[in-house]
């Protein structure tokens, strides 16, 4: 299995631990990723709100590059990147005027996009291409006893439910169960974390994040697993401000790929887990019997 890999800006910056864990996990499963040469920022969701035409052209350049560089399916781990690339693909297909705008702009840099390159999220690749049976065979340290709240965020299944249910996605639930973990029922799994509000309108942004963290603790979760760099940043990085305004709701938030790496027995120091604000430590017990240690270590409050 081979894919074009679009890391996007976040996985080269604040979300680098996502890439640090995802790449070795995919390699361990035999998935070949070829990073897209000369990729550009997708514009994220913010640019779509400013100018949809220019935003689609910006994102379409990456799709055209993927088509030119082997026409492999393009895998986008970042939730915003996945949404924008997927949305651009739909817009080009559904709106002739948008297609004309994109075609005209790409032609100026000697590129073209036929609209056929699949856009895939890692969860889609893992569940539907690799398969749970193959993943289970790679587990050497089952996450037995670890209670996880799977948090998808609001972007990978909206507005297009390409590979999972729009209101109750389950791909990450099934993936983590295959690793041996216990899945906590988490009704807020697709509720927005506040997105960029934490940096623009802090009060409503912090409230959104606080609600998610408190609900996970209320449900008895040891940890939150997510798929989005911005979600991970919000849920992990604002505990000082949340404690000052509300109450302590400390629970680690990591990427699903971190947990896959641990279950596969990959070196923990190479998975980027050290980058979290709220530390997460887990050690398998002998023969994976008994409950693992999954408690956040003491950490100093951080300011937003």
N, C-alpha and C positions, 0 to 999 in steps of 0.2 A: 504494500500500500504506500503510495507516494502522493504528497500534497504540496502545493505552493503554500508557504507560510508567511502570513502577514502579521508581524508582531504589533505594529502600531506604536504610537509614542509612549503609552503607559508602560508597556512591558520592557522598554528600554530606560525607564525612569523610575517613578515611584512604585510601579508594579513589577519591578524586575524579579522579585522572588517568585512571581507567577511563572515567568519564563525559566527561571533557574530550576524550578521543579517540573514544569511541563515537558521541557525538551528531553531530559533523561528518562522520564516516564514513557514518553512516546517511543524513544529509541529502544527502551527495554521491551516494548511490545512489538517491535519490528516495524513501526510506522516511520517512514522516511519523510522528513520535512526539508524542503528546499526554500530557504528564505528568499522572498521576492527581491530581486535586484532593483535598486533605485526606487524603492517604494516611498510614498509620500504620506503625510498626515491625512487621515480620512476626513478631517473636518469635525469629527465627533458630532454629537447631536446639536451643539450650539450653532454651528454654521448652517445647518438645515433650517434653523429658526430665523436666520438672517436673509439667506438667499438660496432657495432650493435648487435653482438652476446651476449656479456656480458650485454649490455643494455637491451636486450630482456629478458635475464634470470632474471635480477634485477626486471624488471617490472612484469614478469610472476609470480614471487613469490607472489606478491599481488593478482593476479588473482587466483592463486592456493589456497591462504588462504581464499579468498571469497568463492570459491567453497567448501572448507572444512568446513567453518563456516556457512553452511546453503544454499549455492548455490543461494543466492539472487542476483539480478542485482546489479552491483557495480556503485555507483554514485560518480563521480569525478568532483568537482566544478572548480578546477584550470585548466585553458586552457591547460597548458603544461602537467599536469598529465593526463587529458582526452585524449590528443593527443597520448601520449606515451602508455598508456594502450590500447587504441583503435588500435594503430599501431602494438603493440605487438600481439594482438589478430589476426589481419589480417596476420601478418608475419607467425605466427604459422600455420594458416590455408592455406596460399598460398605457403609456401616454406618448403618442407619436410625436407631439411637439417637443417633449423632453428628449426623446431619442434623437431628433434632428439637432437640438442644441448640443447634446453630448457628441454626436458624430462630427459635427462641424468643428467643435473645439479640439477633439482628439486628432482630427486630420491636420491641424496646424503643427502638431508635433509628430507627425507620421505614425500615428497609432490608430487602431480601430478596435471596436469591441462588438462581437456578434451577439452577445447576450446569453451565451450558452455555458459559460464557466460557472460551475456550482460554487456556492458560498456555504461553508460548513463551520459549525461551532465544534470545539473539541468534544463536547458531550455527545453530539451527533456522531462524530467519528468513532468514539469509544463504544457507544451502545450499538450503533447500526452497522458499522464497518468492521471494527475489531471483534465486538461481541463479548457478552458477559462471561461465557464459558472460557474464552481465551484469557480474560482478565483474571478469573478465579484461579486458573492454573499457575499464574505468576505470583500469587500471594504466598509469602513465606512467614509473615508476621501478621496474622489476622487481627483486626482492630476489635477484638472481643471485649465487650463491656464498655466501649467508648460510645457515649450517647451524643449524637450529632444532630443539630438543627440545620437542614439544608436550605440555604438562602439563595434564590435565583436572581433576585432583583427584578426590575420591571422592563428590561429591554430585550432579552434574548427570545422571548416568546410573544412580544408585542411590537408592532401590530400584526406580525406574521408568525403564526404558529407552525413554522416549517417542519420541526421535528419533535415537538412536544405539545402538551395541552396548554392552552393560553391561561387558564385559570388555576389548574392544579398540575403543574409539571412534575414529572416523576423520574426523569432520566438520572439526575444526580442521586436521588433516593436509592434507586436500584443499583447504581454504581457503587455507592458506599456500603450498601448491604452486601454486595458481592465481596467487599473487602473484609467483611465480618463485623462491621459496626452495627450499632442499634440506632435506628432512625427515630428521632423524636417528631411527633406530629407538630408541625409548625405552620399554622394557618396564614401567617404573614409572609410566607415564602416569596411572594411576588410583589409585596408592598414596597414602594419606593423608599430608599434610605435617606432621601433628602437631596441626593445628587449634589449639584454645585451650590445649593442653598447654604451649605455650611460656610462657604466662603463669601457669599453675597448677602444673604439674609440669615444670619446665624441662629436666631431664636427658633423659627420654624424648622430650620435644618437640623438643629440639635434635638428638637422634639421628635422628629421622624426617627433619628438614629436611636434615641433613648428608648422609644417604644419597642423597636426591634430587639434591642439588647435585653430589655426587661422581660419581654415575652419569651425569649429563648431560655432565660434563667427560670422563669415561672414554669416552663414546660420540663424542666429538669435536665436541660442540655449541658454537657461538659464543654462543648465547643460549637462554633458556627462555621459552616463550610460555605464558601461562596465561589462565584465564577467571574466576578467583575472587579477590576482594579479600583474603581471609584468607591464601590460598595465596601470593599475591604479596607480602604483608607478611612472612610467615614466611621465604620464600625470599630476600627482598631485605634484610630488616632486622636479621638476627641474625648477620651475618658476624663481628663482633667476638667474640661469645660462642662461636661455632663454632670460630674460629681458636684461641681460648684453650684450648678443650677437645680439639679434634681436630687440624685442619690447615687451611691456607687452601684454600678451594674457591670462589674468586670467579668468578662468572659472572652477567651481567645477567639479570634476570627482568622481563619486561614483559607487558602485555596484548596479545592478538592484535589488538585494535583500534589499538594504537600502530603495529604493523607494516602494517596496512591503510592507515592515514593516510600513512605514509611512501611506500608503493607508489603511492598515489593522487596523490602530490605535494602533499599538504596542508602548510601551514606547520608545521615541526617545533616551533617555540616555542609553538604553540597546542594541541599534543597532550598536554601534561603530562609529557613525558619527563624534564623537569628535576627531577621529584620523587623519582626513584629514588635509593637509597643507593649502589648500584653503577651508575655511569653507563653509558649505552649510546649510542654514536655510530655513525652509518652514513651514508655518502655514495655515491650512485650514480656509477659511473664513466661516462665518455662512452659513449653508446649502450648502456649497461648491459653493457659487455663487461669481462671480468675480474672479479676478486673484490672485494667491497666491504670497507670497513673496519668491523669489528664486534668491537672489543676493548674490554673495560672499562678505563676510565681509572683511574689510581691514586686510591685513596680511603682515608681514614683509618679504622681499625677503629672500629666502633660497638659500644657495650655494649648488652646486652639489657635 
